[in-house]
Each structure stands twice: as C-alpha cells, then as structure tokens.
C-alpha cells in the first residue's frame, strides 16, 4: 500500500485565496527547510523526482535519496574510480527502467510472530506507514519512519578523512506495551564497476562473496587478471552479530521474486549462500527483541579496502566512535558554510544561500552576498 499522501485543499471560486505575507517562503508540497536552512525535511517519500543528498570525503562519494537508497563511488589516491553500489544517474546514454538499480541501503523489518514485513525506507514494499520524515543535512541524512507500531531511525553519513566508508546507525523503538520479536535484513547490491573506461573481460565471473565470522562481515571481492589497482574488496560489518547472510541476489530475492517480496523475507531468514560469478550482494540478518518502551541500536559500516585483513582495523577505528565522528563532520560542515553570508529581503533566498541548496523562489531583489576569502570578507 502507498504511504500517506500529502492532500491539498481544492481551490474554490467562491473563496478568495488568502494573501500570503511577502516575508513567508512559499510552501513546498513534499517538505520544507528547517528554520536555519541547514536541513531539508522531506515529509512525503513519493516525491515527483528523487530528492537527493550528496555525501563525500576525500575517498568516497555517495548519493542518498529521500528513502535512503542510492549509489556510491570511491577512488583511492587518484587511481581508477570504482562504483561500489549499483545505480545510475538520471542523465545517461541508455534507457533506465524503474528503480531496482538503486536498491541498496535497504532495511527490511520482519515480525517473527506474524510473518509481516516492511521497509524502514518505505520502498520497495510500500507497506502503509504511520509516519515518515527524511532530514537531508550537510553531510548526512536521517530517515525516521513508523510502521506497524515500530519506530525506526536510520542515520547515514560519511566521516571526514580518506577512508572509503559509509557509517549507518539504525535505531528501533517499540512505543507500545507488547514485546516484539523482530528480524532485521540489510540489503546492498555490489557492482565494482570501473568508472573511467577500464574494462576486464567477463566482469561478473571475477566476483565472489562470503561471510567472515572473524570480522562479523559480509565480504565481496572482484579480482580479474587485469585490474588498475587492488582496492576491490567490499564489506558490510556491524556491532550486532549477524545470524545469517546472503552473497548472491538469487538466494536473497529468489529467481522469480522481486525486492517487494524477496524469498528471504517470505521464509523468514537468509540462506547463508555465498556468491560466485553472479549478481553480487551484501545482505545480513540480525534478530532482536524489543520490550514495551524499549529501543535497540545497530551500527553498520559499508566500505571498501584492498585486502580482507584490513576490515578488522577499520572496525576497530570506527565501531564505538560513531557519535564522535558525527560531531567531527558537523563541525567541519559548520566551518565550511560560516564563511558565506547572504542578505536579502526574501526569506527563501536566505535559505538557498545558507547551504547552497536550491528551491524555487520569487524574484530576487536587493541581494548582497559576502564571501569570506582566506579570512577576509569580499562583497559580490
């Protein structure tokens, strides 16, 4: 079922339209800017076009849409760039049908007592949601939804520095009194596509995936005979134990099923199937129980490296430090935007200038922009 839609009142010739004060920004049908303009809050997930956020550091670039899905590229020290997650942009030289190519960072929740399942993201199951909110901020996205009495919050960000990793925190809350037994399934489509035209014959036959008990990680690799570099090991790891995994799409989704009704959710568990020369994924299952009023948290790392042995040090560096890394990110972004100042009578333009987001706005008048260049202020 589709999520709650934004309903507009019908216009009537008998009723005069109220005059909106000139100082009030025009309303947006699918969301609004937070007061300081540093976050855009999406209130309806079914936007007319994807509402994108772009996250990056010195080694990785990610596209995160209003439901949390999207693609991800990384580049190490100027070498050949690699697309880690499947997905293409909206402008390309071939036809793209549907959204299946974007379906990574998916979190399914399954009630182990009833067998019912849904997505934290909303899509692709589109179970009716009781609430939805996506906050696109500077360097992060926070998705908050509630479905079948379970409140979920998913935070996605990329830490400053030069590690090609995304850090995710999933928080599940049970506001009711009845205990809930849940399974969490995290699904990602791994591509390893070279971005600059380097091609290795028979690309798929060089891909494989497995579960590392030592690192509590689903590990995927691509090692063709000819390659521009060795940074072709991807991993999904977490601070909660994975009870099952799948490394191939056919095992998780099923040969004749779709991501709306994947086999793993229908049967209630991943199948612990490694991948070899097929559609590579990193899917992990976690089981947890929530008492009435209880909340649980799971921290995950999606990343790339040049050797499986380096996953352990990356886990040690980040797990247990997500909040510190998030504060470092916010401080860096605050320093980035405080150098630029916009002064205009139009509040919507004030918001646009605050962090370089773009929204439709009325005619701009009396605009004065001050740009801080190496500590000095220069009017434009």
C-alpha positions as CSV (number, residue, x, y, z in Angstrom):
1,X,0.0,0.0,0.0
2,X,1.3,3.5,-0.7
3,X,2.3,5.8,2.2
4,X,0.3,8.7,3.4
5,X,-0.1,11.2,0.7
6,X,0.0,15.0,1.1
7,X,-3.5,16.3,0.4
8,X,-4.1,19.8,-0.8
9,X,-7.5,21.5,-0.4
10,X,-9.4,22.1,-3.6
11,X,-9.5,25.7,-4.8
12,X,-12.9,27.3,-5.0
13,X,-14.1,30.3,-7.0
14,X,-16.4,31.2,-4.1
15,X,-13.4,31.5,-1.7
16,X,-10.8,34.2,-2.1
17,X,-7.3,32.9,-1.7
18,X,-5.6,34.2,1.4
19,X,-2.8,36.7,0.8
20,X,0.5,35.3,2.0
21,X,2.8,37.7,3.7
22,X,5.8,38.6,1.5
23,X,8.2,37.6,4.2
24,X,6.9,34.0,4.3
25,X,8.6,31.5,1.9
26,X,6.3,29.6,-0.5
27,X,5.1,26.2,0.8
28,X,6.7,23.1,-0.7
29,X,4.3,20.1,-1.2
30,X,6.8,17.4,-0.2
31,X,8.8,19.1,2.6
32,X,10.3,22.2,4.0
33,X,13.6,23.8,5.0
34,X,14.4,23.7,8.7
35,X,14.4,27.2,10.2
36,X,18.1,27.8,9.9
37,X,18.2,26.3,6.4
38,X,20.7,23.6,7.2
39,X,18.3,20.7,6.7
40,X,15.6,20.0,4.2
41,X,12.8,17.9,5.7
42,X,11.0,15.6,3.3
43,X,7.5,14.7,4.6
44,X,6.2,12.6,1.6
45,X,8.6,9.9,0.3
46,X,6.9,9.7,-3.1
47,X,8.4,12.9,-4.5
48,X,7.9,13.9,-8.2
49,X,11.7,13.3,-8.7
50,X,14.3,11.9,-6.3
51,X,15.3,14.4,-3.6
52,X,19.0,13.8,-3.5
53,X,21.6,14.4,-0.9
54,X,25.3,14.0,-1.7
55,X,27.8,12.9,0.9
56,X,31.6,12.6,0.5
57,X,35.1,12.7,1.9
58,X,38.5,12.5,0.2
59,X,37.9,8.9,-1.0
60,X,34.2,8.3,-1.4
61,X,31.1,9.9,-2.9
62,X,27.5,8.8,-2.2
63,X,24.1,9.6,-3.5
64,X,21.4,9.3,-0.8
65,X,17.8,9.8,-1.9
66,X,14.8,10.6,0.3
67,X,14.2,6.9,1.1
68,X,17.9,6.3,1.9
69,X,18.6,4.3,-1.3
70,X,21.2,5.4,-3.9
71,X,24.6,4.6,-5.3
72,X,28.2,5.0,-4.1
73,X,31.6,5.5,-5.7
74,X,35.1,5.5,-4.3
75,X,38.6,6.5,-5.5
76,X,41.9,5.8,-3.7
77,X,44.8,8.2,-4.2
78,X,43.9,9.2,-7.7
79,X,43.6,5.7,-9.1
80,X,40.8,4.4,-11.2
81,X,37.4,5.2,-9.6
82,X,35.1,2.3,-8.7
83,X,31.3,2.3,-8.4
84,X,30.6,0.2,-5.3
85,X,26.8,0.1,-5.2
86,X,24.7,-0.3,-8.3
87,X,22.8,2.7,-9.7
88,X,23.0,5.2,-12.5
89,X,22.2,8.9,-12.6
90,X,19.1,10.4,-14.3
91,X,21.1,11.5,-17.4
92,X,22.7,8.7,-19.3
93,X,23.0,7.4,-22.8
94,X,20.9,4.3,-22.3
95,X,17.4,3.6,-21.1
96,X,16.9,3.0,-17.4
97,X,13.6,1.5,-16.3
98,X,12.3,1.6,-12.7
99,X,14.3,1.9,-9.5
100,X,15.7,-1.6,-8.9
101,X,19.2,-0.4,-9.8
102,X,19.1,2.0,-6.8
103,X,18.0,-0.6,-4.2
104,X,20.9,-0.5,-1.7
105,X,20.9,0.6,1.9
106,X,17.6,-1.3,2.2
107,X,16.4,-2.3,5.7
108,X,13.6,-4.8,6.0
109,X,11.9,-5.5,9.3
110,X,10.0,-8.7,9.8
111,X,7.8,-9.6,12.8
112,X,8.8,-13.1,13.7
113,X,5.4,-13.8,15.3
114,X,3.2,-12.7,12.5
115,X,5.5,-13.0,9.4
116,X,4.6,-9.5,8.3
117,X,7.4,-7.4,6.9
118,X,8.1,-3.9,5.7
119,X,10.9,-1.4,4.9
120,X,12.4,1.2,7.1
121,X,12.9,3.0,3.8
122,X,9.3,2.8,2.7
123,X,10.2,1.3,-0.6
124,X,10.1,-1.2,-2.2
125,X,7.5,-3.0,-0.1
126,X,5.5,0.3,0.5
127,X,3.6,-1.0,3.5
128,X,1.4,1.8,4.8
129,X,3.5,4.0,7.1
130,X,2.1,5.7,10.2
131,X,4.7,8.5,9.9
132,X,7.6,9.4,7.6
133,X,10.3,12.0,7.8
134,X,13.7,12.4,5.9
135,X,16.2,15.0,7.0
136,X,18.8,15.8,4.4
137,X,21.5,17.7,6.2
138,X,25.0,18.9,5.4
139,X,26.9,15.6,5.1
140,X,24.2,13.3,6.5
141,X,20.7,12.0,6.0
142,X,18.4,10.9,8.9
143,X,15.3,8.8,7.9
144,X,12.6,8.4,10.6
145,X,9.5,6.2,10.0
146,X,7.0,4.2,11.9
147,X,5.2,1.2,10.5
148,X,3.1,-1.5,12.4
149,X,3.9,0.1,15.7
150,X,7.7,0.0,15.3
151,X,9.6,3.4,15.1
152,X,12.8,3.3,13.1
153,X,15.5,5.8,12.6
154,X,18.3,5.4,10.1
155,X,21.2,7.8,10.1
156,X,23.6,7.8,7.1
157,X,26.9,9.8,7.0
158,X,30.4,9.7,5.7
159,X,33.2,10.6,8.2
160,X,35.8,13.2,7.3
161,X,39.1,11.9,6.1
162,X,40.2,9.5,3.4
163,X,38.5,6.2,4.4
164,X,36.1,4.9,1.7
165,X,33.3,4.1,4.2
166,X,29.7,4.9,5.0
167,X,28.6,4.8,8.6
168,X,25.0,3.8,9.4
169,X,23.1,3.8,12.7
170,X,19.7,2.0,12.8
171,X,17.7,2.6,16.0
172,X,14.5,0.6,16.5
173,X,11.9,1.6,19.2
174,X,8.8,-0.2,20.5
175,X,6.5,2.6,21.9
176,X,3.8,0.0,22.7
177,X,3.5,-2.3,25.7
178,X,3.6,-5.6,23.9
179,X,7.0,-7.2,23.4
180,X,8.1,-7.5,19.7
181,X,10.4,-10.1,18.2
182,X,11.9,-8.7,15.0
183,X,14.4,-9.8,12.3
184,X,16.3,-7.0,10.5
185,X,17.5,-7.6,7.0
186,X,20.0,-5.2,5.4
187,X,20.4,-5.5,1.6
188,X,23.0,-3.9,-0.7
189,X,23.8,-4.5,-4.4
190,X,27.6,-4.6,-5.0
191,X,28.8,-3.7,-8.5
192,X,32.6,-2.9,-8.6
193,X,32.2,-1.0,-11.9
194,X,35.3,0.8,-13.1
195,X,34.3,4.4,-13.8
196,X,36.8,5.6,-16.3
197,X,36.5,3.0,-19.1
198,X,38.9,0.3,-17.8
199,X,37.2,-3.0,-18.6
200,X,38.1,-6.5,-17.6
201,X,36.7,-9.2,-19.8
202,X,33.9,-11.3,-18.2
203,X,33.4,-8.8,-15.3
204,X,31.0,-10.9,-13.3
205,X,33.0,-14.1,-13.3
206,X,35.7,-12.5,-11.2
207,X,33.2,-11.5,-8.4
208,X,32.6,-13.6,-5.2
209,X,31.2,-13.1,-1.8
210,X,31.3,-14.9,1.6
211,X,30.8,-14.4,5.3
212,X,33.7,-13.7,7.7
213,X,32.9,-14.9,11.2
214,X,36.1,-13.3,12.5
215,X,35.0,-9.8,11.3
216,X,31.3,-10.3,11.5
217,X,31.1,-9.2,7.9
218,X,29.7,-10.0,4.5
219,X,32.8,-9.7,2.2
220,X,32.6,-9.3,-1.6
221,X,35.6,-9.2,-3.9
222,X,36.4,-8.7,-7.6
223,X,39.9,-9.8,-8.7
224,X,40.2,-10.0,-12.5
225,X,43.6,-10.9,-14.0
226,X,43.9,-7.3,-15.3
227,X,43.0,-4.5,-13.0
228,X,44.1,-0.9,-12.3
229,X,44.6,-1.5,-8.6
230,X,43.7,-3.9,-5.7
231,X,41.1,-1.8,-3.9
232,X,38.4,-4.3,-4.9
233,X,37.2,-5.8,-1.6
234,X,33.9,-4.5,-0.2
235,X,32.4,-5.3,3.1
236,X,29.3,-4.8,5.3
237,X,30.0,-5.2,9.0
238,X,28.2,-4.3,12.2
239,X,28.4,-4.2,16.0
240,X,25.5,-6.7,16.4
241,X,26.1,-10.3,15.5
242,X,24.9,-11.4,12.1
243,X,22.8,-14.5,12.4
244,X,22.7,-15.2,8.6
245,X,23.8,-13.7,5.3
246,X,23.4,-14.0,1.6
247,X,26.0,-13.0,-1.0
248,X,24.0,-13.6,-4.2
249,X,20.8,-11.9,-5.3
250,X,19.2,-15.1,-6.4
251,X,19.5,-16.5,-2.9
252,X,18.0,-13.5,-1.2
253,X,15.4,-12.3,-3.7
254,X,14.7,-15.6,-5.5
255,X,14.9,-16.2,-9.2
256,X,11.2,-15.4,-9.8
257,X,10.6,-13.0,-7.0
258,X,11.2,-9.2,-6.6
259,X,12.5,-7.0,-3.9
260,X,8.9,-6.3,-2.9
261,X,8.5,-9.9,-1.8
262,X,12.0,-11.4,-1.5
263,X,12.4,-15.1,-0.7
264,X,14.4,-14.3,2.4
265,X,11.6,-12.3,3.9
266,X,8.9,-14.9,2.9
267,X,10.8,-17.8,4.6
268,X,12.0,-15.6,7.5
269,X,15.8,-16.0,7.1
270,X,18.7,-15.5,4.8
271,X,20.1,-18.8,3.4
272,X,23.8,-18.4,4.2
273,X,24.6,-18.7,0.5
274,X,28.0,-17.3,-0.7
275,X,28.2,-15.7,-4.2
276,X,30.4,-16.8,-7.1
277,X,30.3,-15.3,-10.6
278,X,26.8,-13.9,-10.2
279,X,24.8,-10.9,-9.1
280,X,26.8,-9.9,-6.0
281,X,25.1,-8.6,-2.9
282,X,25.9,-8.0,0.7
283,X,22.8,-9.0,2.8
284,X,22.8,-9.6,6.5
285,X,20.2,-10.7,9.0
286,X,20.0,-9.6,12.7
287,X,17.5,-10.9,15.3
288,X,16.4,-8.8,18.3
289,X,13.6,-8.5,20.8
290,X,12.1,-5.2,22.0
291,X,10.2,-5.0,25.2
292,X,7.5,-2.4,25.7
293,X,9.0,1.1,25.5
294,X,12.4,-0.4,24.7
295,X,14.9,0.7,22.0
296,X,17.8,-1.0,20.4
297,X,20.6,0.3,18.2
298,X,22.8,-1.3,15.5
299,X,25.8,0.4,13.9
300,X,27.0,-0.7,10.5
301,X,29.9,0.1,8.2
302,X,29.8,-0.3,4.4
303,X,33.2,0.2,2.9
304,X,36.0,-0.8,0.6
305,X,39.6,-1.8,1.0
306,X,42.4,-3.7,-0.8
307,X,42.6,-6.8,1.5
308,X,40.1,-8.7,3.7
309,X,42.7,-8.5,6.5
310,X,42.2,-4.7,6.8
311,X,38.5,-5.0,7.7
312,X,39.4,-5.7,11.4
313,X,41.4,-2.4,11.8
314,X,38.6,-0.4,10.2
315,X,36.1,-2.0,12.6
316,X,38.3,-1.1,15.5
317,X,38.7,2.5,14.2
318,X,35.0,3.3,13.9
319,X,32.8,1.0,15.9
320,X,32.1,2.6,19.2
321,X,33.1,6.1,17.8
322,X,30.2,6.9,15.5
323,X,29.0,9.8,17.6
324,X,32.5,11.3,17.8
325,X,32.8,11.0,14.0
326,X,29.4,12.6,13.5
327,X,30.3,15.6,15.7
328,X,33.6,16.0,13.7
329,X,31.5,16.0,10.5
330,X,29.1,18.6,11.8
331,X,31.9,20.9,13.0
332,X,33.6,20.6,9.6
333,X,30.4,21.5,7.7
334,X,29.7,24.4,10.1
335,X,33.1,25.9,9.3
336,X,32.5,25.4,5.6
337,X,29.3,27.4,5.5
338,X,30.0,30.1,8.0
339,X,32.3,31.8,5.5
340,X,29.4,32.7,3.2
341,X,26.7,35.2,4.1
342,X,23.6,36.2,2.1
343,X,21.4,39.2,2.9
344,X,18.1,39.7,1.1
345,X,14.6,40.6,2.0
346,X,13.3,37.3,0.6
347,X,13.5,34.5,3.3
348,X,13.5,31.7,0.7
349,X,16.7,33.2,-0.8
350,X,18.2,33.4,2.7
351,X,17.7,29.6,2.9
352,X,19.1,28.9,-0.5
353,X,22.3,30.9,0.3
354,X,22.7,29.3,3.7
355,X,24.0,25.9,2.4
356,X,23.8,26.1,-1.4
357,X,20.6,24.1,-1.7
358,X,18.1,25.1,-4.5
359,X,14.4,25.7,-4.2
360,X,12.0,27.8,-6.4
361,X,11.8,31.3,-5.1
362,X,10.2,34.6,-6.1
363,X,12.0,37.5,-7.8
364,X,15.3,38.4,-6.1
365,X,15.8,42.0,-5.1
366,X,18.4,43.9,-3.2
367,X,20.7,40.8,-3.0
368,X,24.0,41.3,-1.3
369,X,26.4,38.3,-0.9
370,X,29.6,38.4,1.2
371,X,32.2,35.7,0.6
372,X,35.0,35.0,3.1
373,X,38.2,34.5,1.2
374,X,41.1,33.4,3.3
375,X,39.8,35.1,6.3
376,X,38.7,38.3,4.5
377,X,35.2,39.4,3.5
378,X,34.5,40.3,-0.1
379,X,31.1,41.6,-1.3
380,X,29.9,40.1,-4.6
